Amino acid sequence: MGKVVLVTGAARQLAGRFVRRVQREPDVDRVIGVDAVPPEHDLGRAEFLRADIRHPAIARVLAEQGVDTVVHMDVNGTALGKRGSRSVVKETNVIGTMQLLGACQKTPSVRRLVVKSSTHVYGSAPRDPAVFAETTPPKSLPSGGFAKDVVEVEGYVRGFARRRPDVAVCVLRFANILGPHADSPLAEYFSLPVLPTVLGFDPRLQFVHEDDVLEVLRIAAGEPRRATLNSGTFNIAGDGVLLLSQAARRLGRPTLPLLLPTVTWAGAALRSVGALDFSPEQLRLLTHGRVVSTTQMRETLGFEPRYTTAGAFADFAHSRGPGLLPPQTLARTVDRIAAALPAGRGQN
């Protein structure tokens, strides 16, 4: 008998793609996708069970189906298809994870757990280190939003790992996920015709392509080459960084530098009308940026991303079409303005 893999959050595009991908693995016998709502996309030959991970009934699903591998992808920053409130998202992230881990703890057949986490766990602060390693503590713990959810989720996962040392537990901290199908708040921000930025700041950003997300999840959920290969916590990001100003140029979108209080007010206004999820944590990212080390991803997990940060962004930009200005024209215009400024002006 092959493995029985259960994937949470199967109604979302990325999880649905992983469901279709992992069922092609030769050692996988069955794949079960679960979510509170039916998916609108095809799951191939996988089974779909309508189940809310916030409810204790998820334990019955794991036990009855004989699940041995759980890939928890239902940890997200926004509601599915913009349905539901922030409170519902938080409940799914935190309460849902607690219930799922409780179910895994009670199910003897579970031998492997993979959790989709985020580099948001490090936060974004003015005195952050240049590069975060997996063991680097954040300068200030996130106080709310998705970043705080991720901190709580990882805390519960560590507790589960102590209670079930026989289970291989792999936590993947993904940088901002981009690609043609990206539906994150940052993807929405980059889709604006004009990008509001914080005056005096040009943050460094990292991205990971959605195709690389699927591949590293496959590796983490698979049979390890050695006993500890897919246990631990790993930063996942493409090589290199992009400045926000570089990203704007490559999109062909002009920026609108604003004072921090103005950007904060504008973000609150956009959230209130549902136009854009411009949360405080995203504002901090677009002010201070965030860069993580991927040494452990390569040396321990054995994963080499196909896309660099710049490559992931280029594929995303291509899928969004041209901006207001051709990128080359925008770049020449910005360079001319910068050259015309007196020395020292325009610097952070």
Secondary structure, 3 states (H helix, E strand, C coil): CCEEEEEECCCCHHHHHHHHHHCCCCCEEEEEEEECCCCCCCCCCCEEEECCCCCCCHHHHHHHHCCCEEEECCCCCCCHHHCCCHHHHHHHHHHHHHHHHHHHHHCCCCCEEEEEEEHHHHCCCCCCCCCECCCCCCCCCCCCHHHHHHHHHHHHHHHHHHHCCCCEEEEEEECEEECCCCCCHHHHHHCCCCEEEECCCCCEECEEEHHHHHHHHHHHHCCCCCCCCCCEEEEECCCCCEEHHHHHHHHCCCEEEECHHHHHHHHHHHHHCCCCCCCHHHHHHHHHCCCECCHHHHHCCCCCCCCCHHHHHHHHHHHHCCCCCCHHHHHHHHHHHHHHCCCCCCCC
